[in-house]
Amino acid sequence: MLRPGGRLLSADAHPSASMRTVFAWLDRIRRKDPRSTFGTTDIRRYSAALRECGFGEPEFVSIGHNTALLSATEPDDRAT
C-alpha cells in the first residue's frame, strides 16, 4: 500500500533491438513460440493495469544494459 502521492517503481529487462534479433533467431532454430521469450519482454505492458488501478500516467525510461524502468505516482486525492 502506498501513501497518497507515493511512487511505484518497477524494473525489468528491456532487450535492445539487436538482442531481440538474436533471440528471434534462436527461437527459430529451437522452434519455440516467439511470444514466450526474453525477446518479447517489455515492461510497458503494465502501463494499462497501473492506470486502471488509479495511478497517473506511467513513465518509461530505458536505463541501459538492456534494462528499463516504469514508474507511476498514486494521486494525492485518491480515496482510501
The 8 nearest C-alpha neighbors of each residue, nearest first, counted from 0:
[[1, 2, 5, 3, 7, 79, 73, 6],
 [2, 0, 5, 3, 73, 6, 4, 7],
 [1, 3, 5, 4, 0, 73, 75, 6],
 [4, 2, 75, 5, 73, 74, 1, 77],
 [3, 5, 75, 73, 74, 72, 2, 6],
 [6, 4, 2, 1, 73, 3, 72, 7],
 [5, 7, 72, 71, 73, 8, 4, 70],
 [8, 6, 71, 70, 72, 9, 5, 73],
 [7, 9, 70, 69, 6, 71, 10, 68],
 [10, 8, 69, 68, 70, 7, 11, 42],
 [11, 9, 68, 67, 69, 8, 66, 12],
 [12, 10, 67, 66, 42, 13, 68, 9],
 [11, 13, 66, 65, 14, 67, 40, 10],
 [12, 14, 66, 65, 67, 41, 11, 40],
 [15, 13, 65, 18, 19, 12, 38, 16],
 [14, 16, 18, 17, 65, 19, 13, 64],
 [15, 17, 19, 18, 20, 14, 21, 38],
 [16, 18, 20, 15, 19, 21, 14, 22],
 [17, 19, 21, 15, 20, 16, 14, 22],
 [20, 18, 38, 16, 22, 17, 21, 14],
 [21, 19, 17, 23, 18, 22, 24, 16],
 [20, 22, 18, 24, 19, 23, 25, 17],
 [21, 23, 25, 19, 24, 38, 20, 26],
 [24, 22, 26, 20, 25, 21, 19, 27],
 [23, 25, 21, 27, 22, 26, 20, 28],
 [26, 24, 22, 28, 27, 23, 29, 21],
 [27, 25, 23, 29, 31, 28, 24, 30],
 [26, 28, 30, 24, 25, 29, 23, 31],
 [27, 29, 25, 26, 30, 24, 31, 23],
 [28, 30, 26, 31, 27, 25, 24, 32],
 [31, 29, 27, 28, 26, 32, 25, 33],
 [32, 30, 26, 29, 33, 27, 28, 35],
 [31, 33, 34, 35, 30, 26, 36, 27],
 [34, 32, 35, 36, 31, 26, 23, 39],
 [35, 33, 32, 36, 39, 38, 31, 37],
 [36, 34, 33, 32, 39, 37, 31, 38],
 [37, 35, 38, 39, 34, 33, 40, 22],
 [36, 38, 40, 39, 35, 22, 14, 19],
 [37, 39, 19, 36, 22, 40, 14, 23],
 [38, 40, 37, 36, 34, 41, 35, 19],
 [41, 39, 37, 38, 13, 12, 42, 36],
 [40, 42, 43, 13, 44, 39, 12, 11],
 [41, 43, 44, 11, 45, 40, 69, 67],
 [42, 44, 45, 41, 46, 69, 59, 47],
 [43, 45, 42, 46, 41, 47, 48, 40],
 [46, 44, 43, 48, 47, 42, 49, 69],
 [47, 45, 49, 43, 48, 44, 57, 50],
 [46, 48, 50, 49, 45, 51, 44, 43],
 [47, 49, 51, 45, 50, 46, 52, 44],
 [50, 48, 52, 46, 51, 47, 54, 45],
 [49, 51, 54, 47, 53, 52, 48, 55],
 [52, 50, 48, 53, 49, 47, 54, 46],
 [53, 51, 49, 50, 54, 48, 47, 73],
 [54, 52, 50, 51, 49, 55, 73, 74],
 [55, 53, 73, 50, 49, 72, 52, 71],
 [54, 56, 72, 71, 57, 73, 50, 74],
 [55, 57, 71, 58, 50, 54, 46, 72],
 [58, 56, 71, 70, 46, 55, 69, 59],
 [57, 59, 70, 69, 71, 56, 60, 68],
 [60, 58, 69, 68, 57, 70, 61, 43],
 [61, 59, 68, 67, 62, 69, 58, 70],
 [60, 62, 67, 63, 66, 68, 59, 13],
 [63, 61, 67, 66, 60, 64, 68, 65],
 [64, 62, 65, 66, 61, 67, 13, 15],
 [63, 65, 66, 62, 14, 13, 15, 67],
 [66, 64, 14, 13, 63, 12, 15, 67],
 [67, 65, 12, 13, 64, 63, 62, 11],
 [68, 66, 61, 62, 13, 60, 10, 11],
 [69, 67, 10, 60, 9, 59, 61, 70],
 [68, 70, 59, 9, 58, 8, 57, 10],
 [71, 69, 8, 58, 57, 7, 9, 68],
 [70, 72, 57, 7, 6, 55, 54, 56],
 [73, 71, 6, 55, 54, 5, 4, 74],
 [72, 74, 54, 4, 5, 3, 55, 6],
 [75, 73, 4, 76, 77, 3, 72, 54],
 [76, 74, 3, 4, 77, 73, 5, 2],
 [77, 75, 74, 78, 3, 4, 73, 79],
 [76, 78, 74, 75, 79, 3, 73, 53],
 [79, 77, 76, 3, 75, 74, 53, 73],
 [78, 77, 3, 76, 2, 0, 1, 75]]
